Amino acid sequence: MSLRAMAARVLPGLSLGVERIGPADLFPQEAAAMTGAVAARKDEFATGRKAARAALGAARPIPMG
């Protein structure tokens, strides 16, 4: 059984995304938030954003804060 199928059984309506850590495109406001961060942190942030957009089902900025 896939992780997605297990999550759907336990928490109906749950969205999830899984991505490998690595470079990914960021929206301009997301890239601005990472100014000055080390490369590893930028990769982690970009990967999390990519996974969140996949889980939400649309490519759009995700509020920060």
DSSP file (Angstrom, degrees, kcal/mol; ACC not computed):
  #  RESIDUE AA STRUCTURE BP1 BP2  ACC     N-H-->O    O-->H-N    N-H-->O    O-->H-N    TCO  KAPPA ALPHA  PHI   PSI    X-CA   Y-CA   Z-CA
    1    1 A M              0   0    0      0, 0.0     2,-0.0     0, 0.0     0, 0.0   0.000 360.0 360.0 360.0 136.2    0.0    0.0    0.0
    2    2 A S     >  -     0   0    0      1,-0.1     4,-2.4     4,-0.0     5,-0.2  -0.296 360.0-114.1 -74.9 160.7    1.4    3.4   -0.9
    3    3 A L  H  > S+     0   0    0      1,-0.2     4,-2.5     2,-0.2     5,-0.2   0.892 118.9  53.4 -59.5 -40.4    2.0    6.2    1.6
    4    4 A R  H  > S+     0   0    0      1,-0.2     4,-2.1     2,-0.2    -1,-0.2   0.912 109.2  47.8 -62.6 -43.3   -0.8    8.2   -0.1
    5    5 A A  H  > S+     0   0    0      2,-0.2     4,-1.6     1,-0.2    -2,-0.2   0.899 112.1  49.5 -65.7 -41.0   -3.3    5.4    0.3
    6    6 A M  H  X S+     0   0    0     -4,-2.4     4,-1.9     1,-0.2     5,-0.2   0.925 111.4  48.8 -63.7 -44.0   -2.4    4.8    3.9
    7    7 A A  H  X S+     0   0    0     -4,-2.5     4,-3.5     1,-0.2     7,-0.2   0.893 108.3  54.3 -63.2 -39.4   -2.7    8.5    4.7
    8    8 A A  H  < S+     0   0    0     -4,-2.1    -1,-0.2     1,-0.2    -2,-0.2   0.842 108.7  49.3 -64.1 -33.6   -6.1    8.6    3.0
    9    9 A R  H  < S+     0   0    0     -4,-1.6    -1,-0.2    -5,-0.1    -2,-0.2   0.890 120.0  35.8 -71.6 -38.8   -7.4    5.7    5.1
   10   10 A V  H  < S+     0   0    0     -4,-1.9    -2,-0.2     1,-0.2    -3,-0.2   0.893 133.4  21.8 -82.7 -42.3   -6.2    7.3    8.4
   11   11 A L  S >< S-     0   0    0     -4,-3.5     3,-2.0    -5,-0.2    -1,-0.2  -0.736  79.4-151.9-130.2  82.5   -6.9   11.0    7.6
   12   12 A P  T 3  S+     0   0    0      0, 0.0     3,-0.1     0, 0.0    -4,-0.1  -0.250  83.5  24.8 -55.3 138.3   -9.5   11.4    4.8
   13   13 A G  T 3  S+     0   0    0      1,-0.3     2,-0.2    -5,-0.1    -5,-0.1   0.378  87.7 142.5  87.4  -4.2   -8.9   14.7    2.9
   14   14 A L    <   -     0   0    0     -3,-2.0     2,-0.4    -7,-0.2    -1,-0.3  -0.477  36.5-155.8 -70.1 137.0   -5.3   14.8    3.8
   15   15 A S        +     0   0    0     -2,-0.2     2,-0.3    -3,-0.1    40,-0.1  -0.923  17.8 174.1-109.0 140.8   -2.9   16.1    1.1
   16   16 A L        -     0   0    0     -2,-0.4     2,-0.3    39,-0.1   -12,-0.0  -0.984  14.6-167.0-144.4 157.1    0.7   15.2    1.1
   17   17 A G        -     0   0    0     -2,-0.3     2,-0.4     2,-0.0    34,-0.1  -0.996   2.7-164.5-143.2 144.4    3.8   15.5   -1.0
   18   18 A V        +     0   0    0     -2,-0.3     2,-0.3    33,-0.1    -2,-0.0  -0.998  16.4 167.0-132.2 128.7    7.2   13.9   -1.0
   19   19 A E        -     0   0    0     -2,-0.4     2,-0.2     3,-0.0    32,-0.0  -0.967  36.4-110.8-138.4 152.6   10.2   15.2   -2.9
   20   20 A R        -     0   0    0     -2,-0.3     2,-0.4     1,-0.1    -2,-0.0  -0.575  44.7-103.1 -76.1 148.1   13.9   14.6   -2.9
   21   21 A I  S    S+     0   0    0     -2,-0.2    23,-0.1    26,-0.0    -1,-0.1  -0.600  74.0 102.8 -74.0 129.7   16.0   17.5   -1.5
   22   22 A G  S    S-     0   0    0     21,-0.6    25,-0.1    -2,-0.4    -3,-0.0  -0.957  73.7 -42.4 174.1 178.6   17.6   19.4   -4.3
   23   23 A P        +     0   0    0      0, 0.0     2,-0.3     0, 0.0    20,-0.1  -0.310  57.2 165.8 -65.2 144.6   17.3   22.6   -6.4
   24   24 A A        -     0   0    0     -3,-0.0     2,-0.2    -2,-0.0    23,-0.1  -0.972  40.8 -89.1-151.5 159.1   13.9   23.7   -7.4
   25   25 A D        -     0   0    0     -2,-0.3     2,-0.3    21,-0.1     0, 0.0  -0.496  40.3-161.3 -73.8 140.4   12.3   26.8   -8.8
   26   26 A L        -     0   0    0     -2,-0.2    20,-0.0    23,-0.0    -1,-0.0  -0.878  23.1-109.8-117.0 153.1   11.0   29.4   -6.4
   27   27 A F    >>  -     0   0    0     -2,-0.3     4,-2.6     1,-0.1     3,-0.7  -0.469  42.2-103.8 -71.2 155.5    8.6   32.2   -6.8
   28   28 A P  H 3> S+     0   0    0      0, 0.0     4,-2.3     0, 0.0     5,-0.2   0.872 121.9  49.4 -52.7 -43.1   10.3   35.7   -6.6
   29   29 A Q  H 3> S+     0   0    0      2,-0.2     4,-1.2     1,-0.2     5,-0.1   0.826 111.9  49.3 -68.8 -29.4    9.0   36.4   -3.1
   30   30 A E  H <> S+     0   0    0     -3,-0.7     4,-0.8     2,-0.2    -1,-0.2   0.909 110.6  49.6 -72.1 -42.8   10.2   33.0   -1.9
   31   31 A A  H >< S+     0   0    0     -4,-2.6     3,-0.8     1,-0.2     4,-0.2   0.891 107.9  54.8 -61.7 -39.3   13.6   33.5   -3.4
   32   32 A A  H >< S+     0   0    0     -4,-2.3     3,-1.2    -5,-0.3    -1,-0.2   0.867 102.9  56.3 -62.2 -36.2   13.8   36.9   -1.7
   33   33 A A  H 3< S+     0   0    0     -4,-1.2    -1,-0.2     1,-0.2    -2,-0.2   0.730 106.2  51.7 -67.2 -21.4   13.1   35.2    1.6
   34   34 A M  T X< S+     0   0    0     -3,-0.8     3,-2.3    -4,-0.8    -1,-0.2   0.361  75.7 131.6 -99.0   4.3   16.1   33.0    1.1
   35   35 A T  T <  S+     0   0    0     -3,-1.2     3,-0.1     1,-0.3    -3,-0.0  -0.379  79.0  15.7 -57.6 127.8   18.6   35.8    0.3
   36   36 A G  T 3  S+     0   0    0      1,-0.3    -1,-0.3    -2,-0.1     2,-0.1   0.312  95.4 128.5  90.3  -8.9   21.7   35.2    2.4
   37   37 A A    <   -     0   0    0     -3,-2.3    -1,-0.3     1,-0.1    -3,-0.1  -0.477  65.6-104.1 -77.8 151.6   20.8   31.6    3.3
   38   38 A V     >  -     0   0    0     -2,-0.1     4,-2.2     1,-0.1     3,-0.4  -0.342  35.1-104.9 -70.7 159.0   23.5   28.9    2.7
   39   39 A A  H  > S+     0   0    0      1,-0.2     4,-2.4     2,-0.2     5,-0.2   0.864 119.0  53.9 -55.5 -42.4   23.0   26.6   -0.3
   40   40 A A  H  > S+     0   0    0      1,-0.2     4,-2.2     2,-0.2    -1,-0.2   0.901 110.1  47.3 -62.5 -40.3   21.8   23.6    1.8
   41   41 A R  H  > S+     0   0    0     -3,-0.4     4,-2.7     2,-0.2    -1,-0.2   0.891 110.3  52.5 -68.1 -39.4   19.1   25.7    3.4
   42   42 A K  H  X S+     0   0    0     -4,-2.2     4,-2.8     2,-0.2    -2,-0.2   0.916 110.3  48.7 -60.6 -42.9   18.0   27.1    0.1
   43   43 A D  H  X S+     0   0    0     -4,-2.4     4,-2.4     2,-0.2   -21,-0.6   0.920 112.0  48.3 -63.1 -44.3   17.7   23.5   -1.3
   44   44 A E  H  X S+     0   0    0     -4,-2.2     4,-2.4     2,-0.2    -2,-0.2   0.928 114.0  46.6 -61.1 -45.5   15.7   22.4    1.7
   45   45 A F  H  X S+     0   0    0     -4,-2.7     4,-2.4     2,-0.2    -2,-0.2   0.933 113.3  48.1 -62.6 -47.6   13.3   25.4    1.5
   46   46 A A  H  X S+     0   0    0     -4,-2.8     4,-2.4     1,-0.2    -1,-0.2   0.887 111.8  50.2 -62.5 -39.7   12.9   25.0   -2.3
   47   47 A T  H  X S+     0   0    0     -4,-2.4     4,-2.5     2,-0.2    -1,-0.2   0.914 110.4  49.4 -65.7 -42.9   12.1   21.3   -1.9
   48   48 A G  H  X S+     0   0    0     -4,-2.4     4,-2.5     2,-0.2    -2,-0.2   0.899 112.0  48.5 -62.1 -40.9    9.6   21.9    0.8
   49   49 A R  H  X S+     0   0    0     -4,-2.4     4,-2.6     2,-0.2    -2,-0.2   0.907 110.9  50.7 -65.4 -41.7    7.9   24.6   -1.3
   50   50 A K  H  X S+     0   0    0     -4,-2.4     4,-2.1     1,-0.2    -2,-0.2   0.918 112.5  46.7 -61.7 -43.9    7.8   22.2   -4.3
   51   51 A A  H  X S+     0   0    0     -4,-2.5     4,-2.4     2,-0.2    -2,-0.2   0.905 111.8  50.7 -65.5 -41.7    6.3   19.4   -2.2
   52   52 A A  H  X S+     0   0    0     -4,-2.5     4,-2.3     2,-0.2    -2,-0.2   0.915 110.2  49.2 -63.9 -42.6    3.7   21.8   -0.7
   53   53 A R  H  X>S+     0   0    0     -4,-2.6     4,-1.3     1,-0.2     5,-1.2   0.904 111.3  50.2 -63.5 -39.6    2.7   23.0   -4.2
   54   54 A A  H  <5S+     0   0    0     -4,-2.1    -2,-0.2     1,-0.2    -1,-0.2   0.912 112.0  47.6 -63.3 -41.6    2.3   19.4   -5.4
   55   55 A A  H  <5S+     0   0    0     -4,-2.4    -2,-0.2     1,-0.2    -1,-0.2   0.857 112.4  49.0 -68.0 -35.0    0.2   18.6   -2.3
   56   56 A L  H  <5S-     0   0    0     -4,-2.3    -1,-0.2    -5,-0.2    -2,-0.2   0.688 107.6-129.1 -79.0 -18.4   -2.0   21.6   -2.8
   57   57 A G  T  <5S+     0   0    0     -4,-1.3     2,-0.3    -5,-0.2    -3,-0.2   0.596  74.2  76.8  84.9  11.4   -2.4   20.8   -6.5
   58   58 A A  S   <S-     0   0    0     -5,-1.2     2,-1.1     2,-0.1    -2,-0.2  -0.993  77.8-119.3-152.7 146.2   -1.5   24.2   -8.0
   59   59 A A        +     0   0    0     -2,-0.3    -9,-0.0    -3,-0.1    -5,-0.0  -0.748  63.9 123.9 -86.2 101.5    1.6   26.2   -8.7
   60   60 A R        -     0   0    0     -2,-1.1    -2,-0.1   -33,-0.0   -33,-0.1  -0.982  67.5 -82.2-152.5 156.5    1.1   29.3   -6.6
   61   61 A P        -     0   0    0      0, 0.0   -35,-0.0     0, 0.0   -12,-0.0  -0.320  40.1-140.1 -60.7 145.8    3.0   31.2   -3.9
   62   62 A I        -     0   0    0      1,-0.0    -9,-0.0     0, 0.0   -10,-0.0  -0.942  26.0-108.1-109.3 126.6    2.5   29.8   -0.4
   63   63 A P        -     0   0    0      0, 0.0     2,-0.3     0, 0.0    -1,-0.0  -0.193  34.1-151.8 -55.3 142.3    2.1   32.3    2.4
   64   64 A M              0   0    0      1,-0.1   -34,-0.0     0, 0.0     0, 0.0  -0.840 360.0 360.0-112.9 152.2    5.1   32.6    4.8
   65   65 A G              0   0    0     -2,-0.3    -1,-0.1     0, 0.0     0, 0.0   0.430 360.0 360.0 128.8 360.0    5.1   33.6    8.4
